[in-house]
Amino acid sequence: MLKPIKIYVPQYTKDELVQLLLLDKPVKYDTDFYKNYLNLFLSVFFRFCRDLNELRHMAEINFAKYVEPIENKRIEPDNVAALWRNISAILRSNLEIIYLRVSTDDFLQLDHQISREIESTTKLALSFELPFYAKYMLIASYLASYIPSKYDKDIFMKQRSKRKKKVRSVKKMGEMDSLKKSRVFTISRMLAIFCAILDERVDINANLLAQISTMCQLGLLSVVGDNILQLDEPKFKCCASQDFVTVVAKTVGFDIKNYLSLNT
C-alpha cells in the first residue's frame, strides 16, 4: 500500500505577506504608502490569520476605510499616526469576521440548529458598528438564556470593595446538562444581568433599549410568543452560539467563560 509523502510547508512570515499583498496595490497610491498601510493592517491581523486569500480580501476592504479621510481632505497622506488612529478600531472590529469564518468551518458537520446559529452570527459579523453597550447586551442575553435564574445572585454578585464580578461556579453536577439548554428570559432579567456585568453605571434609556430590536433584526435574539397580546413583560431567547458570543466578549475584554464554568 502506497503511503503519502508529507511535505512540511512553513507559514508565511510577516515580511513575506507584505511582499505578496503589495501585488494588490491600487494604481493611484505609491508603494511606500501602501506598504505602510499593510504594516498597520498586519499588526492587527497577522497574529490571528496567515491565510493569504483571507488577508488579501480583508486588506482590500479595509484599505477603502483607511484612505477615506484622505479622499475627504481630513487627513494628509503622510500623517501615519492620524491614519492609524482612524483605522485601528475598524481593523480590530473586523477581526470578528476572521474568528467567525474559522469557527464556521469547525461546525460544518453539526446539525441544522447549529447551522442556523452560524447563519445568525454571520449576519452580525457584517454589522461592524455594533455599539459597545449592544455587545454587552448580547452577552447579557446569552447568560440569561443559558444560566438558570436561581443562580443569578451567586454568579453576578459584585464585591463591595471592587467593581469586579465575583463568579461562583455551580457545584451540582446535575446542572451541567441544564446549562446547555437555551432558556426563555424576561427583559428585566436581561437588563439586570447587563447592569451587573458592566464595570460602570449606565442609565437604561430609549437608545439602549433600541439595541434589543436591532439584535432581533440581526437574528441574535428572538421574541417568544406575541408580546403585543401578552399581559406580562416581553420574553426573549438568545439565538447566538457560544462561539460567537465569546468572540464578541473578547472585543470588549470580557471573559464569558468565567460565568459558565462548573466545578466537577
Phi and psi in degrees as a GROMACS rama.xvg file:
@    title "Ramachandran Plot"
@    xaxis  label "Phi"
@    yaxis  label "Psi"
@TYPE xy
-74.719  139.064  LEU-2
-111.024  136.458  LYS-3
-67.2377  146.674  PRO-4
-92.7378  119.985  ILE-5
-87.5157  126.836  LYS-6
-114.223  121.66  ILE-7
-80.0678  123.586  TYR-8
-116.749  113.073  VAL-9
-66.7205  154.671  PRO-10
-69.5235  156.434  GLN-11
-62.5687  141.353  TYR-12
-80.7477  169.655  THR-13
-63.6676  -42.8292  LYS-14
-63.6484  -38.5531  ASP-15
-65.53  -39.6198  GLU-16
-66.0009  -38.7916  LEU-17
-58.5584  -46.174  VAL-18
-64.3397  -38.9043  GLN-19
-70.2992  -41.468  LEU-20
-70.9508  -24.3129  LEU-21
-62.7905  -22.5406  LEU-22
-65.7879  -19.1567  LEU-23
-96.56  13.547  ASP-24
-58.6568  128.293  LYS-25
-61.0264  145.626  PRO-26
-63.442  -36.6422  VAL-27
-75.4353  -7.71709  LYS-28
-116.95  142.429  TYR-29
-78.0913  168.23  ASP-30
-63.9073  -43.9112  THR-31
-62.884  -40.7295  ASP-32
-62.7813  -46.9263  PHE-33
-69.4374  -32.3854  TYR-34
-66.7918  -39.0757  LYS-35
-60.498  -42.0387  ASN-36
-61.5223  -45.0757  TYR-37
-62.4451  -37.3321  LEU-38
-64.3986  -39.5577  ASN-39
-67.1081  -44.5054  LEU-40
-59.1023  -47.6004  PHE-41
-72.9392  -22.1437  LEU-42
-62.7422  -22.6352  SER-43
-98.1755  -44.2077  VAL-44
-90.9041  -25.1896  PHE-45
-60.5217  -36.5302  PHE-46
-65.6576  -28.3035  ARG-47
-107.237  -14.4769  PHE-48
-149.289  132.892  CYS-49
-120.303  3.04835  ARG-50
-73.1375  118.359  ASP-51
-62.8418  -44.2512  LEU-52
-62.8436  -41.2779  ASN-53
-63.4885  -44.5584  GLU-54
-67.4404  -36.8413  LEU-55
-60.5017  -44.2139  ARG-56
-64.7559  -47.545  HIS-57
-68.0883  -35.8832  MET-58
-64.1877  -37.5016  ALA-59
-68.2116  -48.7752  GLU-60
-71.4673  -29.687  ILE-61
-80.2288  -24.0487  ASN-62
-65.0422  -33.9413  PHE-63
-60.0724  -38.9186  ALA-64
-72.6432  -33.0284  LYS-65
-64.164  -41.654  TYR-66
-91.8676  -4.29463  VAL-67
-56.203  -47.5923  GLU-68
-67.0405  -23.5997  PRO-69
-71.3149  -45.4779  ILE-70
-67.9204  -26.5146  GLU-71
-88.4079  4.11269  ASN-72
65.4635  24.5089  LYS-73
-91.4303  -28.7992  ARG-74
-133.869  138.455  ILE-75
-75.0574  146.946  GLU-76
-59.3104  -27.4597  PRO-77
-90.9046  1.3893  ASP-78
-90.062  77.6376  ASN-79
-63.9348  -36.8521  VAL-80
-62.7795  -44.085  ALA-81
-67.4156  -38.4222  ALA-82
-63.8185  -38.781  LEU-83
-65.9  -44.1483  TRP-84
-60.0944  -35.0005  ARG-85
-72.9231  -34.5095  ASN-86
-100.018  -19.677  ILE-87
-58.565  -45.1653  SER-88
-64.9792  -36.3578  ALA-89
-66.0963  -43.1888  ILE-90
-61.4531  -45.0573  LEU-91
-66.5034  -36.4701  ARG-92
-65.0664  -39.4901  SER-93
-73.8624  -8.52887  ASN-94
-61.8018  -23.0748  LEU-95
-58.5504  -33.9707  GLU-96
-64.2445  -42.0652  ILE-97
-60.3053  -46.9184  ILE-98
-59.208  -44.4078  TYR-99
-66.2861  -40.5304  LEU-100
-66.7496  -39.3299  ARG-101
-64.383  -43.1489  VAL-102
-67.1429  -38.3007  SER-103
-60.2881  -41.3106  THR-104
-60.5855  -34.7499  ASP-105
-69.3065  -20.1602  ASP-106
-110.795  12.2081  PHE-107
-64.1636  -23.8517  LEU-108
-91.1982  -1.36613  GLN-109
-86.4939  179.341  LEU-110
-76.6042  179.154  ASP-111
-67.214  -30.7674  HIS-112
-63.1925  -44.218  GLN-113
-65.5975  -35.5782  ILE-114
-61.7599  -37.8044  SER-115
-66.7953  -35.9373  ARG-116
-65.219  -40.8211  GLU-117
-63.867  -39.8839  ILE-118
-62.2073  -40.9033  GLU-119
-68.6873  -37.3357  SER-120
-68.672  -32.0641  THR-121
-63.9463  -39.0032  THR-122
-61.0057  -42.9546  LYS-123
-66.7324  -34.6968  LEU-124
-60.9148  -29.0657  ALA-125
-77.4576  -9.23073  LEU-126
-101.327  87.5314  SER-127
-71.1471  -19.5029  PHE-128
-104.508  32.695  GLU-129
-62.1787  121.896  LEU-130
-61.2902  160.179  PRO-131
-56.6534  -49.7002  PHE-132
-68.524  -29.4104  TYR-133
-64.8737  -34.9966  ALA-134
-64.236  -41.8208  LYS-135
-66.9568  -33.1825  TYR-136
-63.9936  -40.0467  MET-137
-64.4001  -43.5765  LEU-138
-60.1276  -44.7389  ILE-139
-62.2251  -39.2195  ALA-140
-66.6726  -36.8427  SER-141
-66.7214  -44.4627  TYR-142
-63.3822  -39.4862  LEU-143
-65.7533  -30.3607  ALA-144
-81.2459  -25.8926  SER-145
-116.278  -6.67402  TYR-146
-111.315  126.109  ILE-147
-57.2891  139.629  PRO-148
-62.3253  -25.2229  SER-149
-67.0832  -14.1107  LYS-150
-99.8163  3.18018  TYR-151
-56.9367  -47.1674  ASP-152
-63.3148  -37.9887  LYS-153
-72.9277  -46.2962  ASP-154
-74.8353  -37.0559  ILE-155
-103.776  17.5001  PHE-156
-66.3819  135.079  MET-157
-101.084  141.206  LYS-158
-69.0065  137.405  GLN-159
-68.3549  -31.2843  ARG-160
-83.9021  -13.7685  SER-161
-135.94  160.163  LYS-162
-96.2676  35.6435  ARG-163
-114.44  156.22  LYS-164
-83.3416  140.551  LYS-165
-102.065  112.208  LYS-166
-95.5424  124.341  VAL-167
-115.552  121.23  ARG-168
-72.417  146.691  SER-169
-72.4475  128.051  VAL-170
-96.161  -11.5987  LYS-171
-86.8053  125.547  LYS-172
-62.3069  -29.4735  MET-173
-64.4528  -17.9634  GLY-174
-84.1724  -9.23903  GLU-175
-61.7826  -42.9751  MET-176
-70.0519  -35.8342  ASP-177
-67.8001  -28.2559  SER-178
-69.9274  -14.2892  LEU-179
-86.4242  -8.96022  LYS-180
-98.0691  133.017  LYS-181
-76.4132  130.791  SER-182
-112.155  157.17  ARG-183
-80.2622  141.933  VAL-184
-137.857  155.876  PHE-185
-84.8012  159.428  THR-186
-66.212  -33.8531  ILE-187
-66.54  -36.9051  SER-188
-67.489  -42.5635  ARG-189
-60.9871  -42.7318  MET-190
-67.5268  -34.0083  LEU-191
-65.0882  -42.0236  ALA-192
-66.9503  -40.1121  ILE-193
-55.554  -47.3416  PHE-194
-67.7825  -32.558  CYS-195
-71.5578  -34.7685  ALA-196
-88.3763  -10.9994  ILE-197
-78.1108  147.257  LEU-198
-89.9521  9.52577  ASP-199
-143.627  159.327  GLU-200
-84.3177  138.398  ARG-201
-140.573  141.224  VAL-202
-82.3215  134.387  ASP-203
-82.5972  100.862  ILE-204
-118.645  -177.875  ASN-205
-62.7103  -38.4747  ALA-206
-63.6606  -38.5926  ASN-207
-69.557  -42.861  LEU-208
-66.8415  -26.0175  LEU-209
-64.7025  -23.2268  ALA-210
-65.7812  -26.0884  GLN-211
-64.7902  -44.2664  ILE-212
-62.3285  -39.8628  SER-213
-62.0143  -43.5104  THR-214
-67.6899  -30.6029  MET-215
-66.0991  -41.0211  CYS-216
-65.4548  -33.0253  GLN-217
-79.1095  -8.07898  LEU-218
85.8204  11.3072  GLY-219
-86.7176  -28.9795  LEU-220
-122.419  151.517  LEU-221
-130.648  142.037  SER-222
-80.5691  133.803  VAL-223
-100.402  119.727  VAL-224
79.6827  -167.423  GLY-225
-106.42  101.343  ASP-226
-66.4376  -18.7323  ASN-227
-72.577  -37.7637  ILE-228
-88.7732  -22.2087  LEU-229
-69.1644  140.272  GLN-230
-86.4402  -23.8755  LEU-231
-89.8579  -175.277  ASP-232
-73.3109  158.652  GLU-233
-59.7511  146.864  PRO-234
-122.22  144.81  LYS-235
-134.623  169.108  PHE-236
-139.075  138.991  LYS-237
-81.6294  128.529  CYS-238
-101.843  -8.681  CYS-239
-77.1384  147.307  ALA-240
-78.5724  158.321  SER-241
-61.5261  -34.1184  GLN-242
-58.1188  -46.8613  ASP-243
-75.2125  -40.5831  PHE-244
-60.6517  -35.5958  VAL-245
-62.2896  -40.3559  THR-246
-63.8433  -46.9018  VAL-247
-61.3485  -41.7152  VAL-248
-61.0477  -37.6276  ALA-249
-63.5773  -32.3505  LYS-250
-68.2624  -19.396  THR-251
-112.288  12.5408  VAL-252
71.4165  30.269  GLY-253
-109.107  126.201  PHE-254
-96.1924  94.2239  ASP-255
-70.0712  -23.5367  ILE-256
-62.9474  -28.7541  LYS-257
-61.2346  -30.3301  ASN-258
-86.9203  -11.8677  TYR-259
-111.018  1.23917  LEU-260
-73.5815  150.686  SER-261
-128.855  144.35  LEU-262
-85.8463  128.254  ASN-263
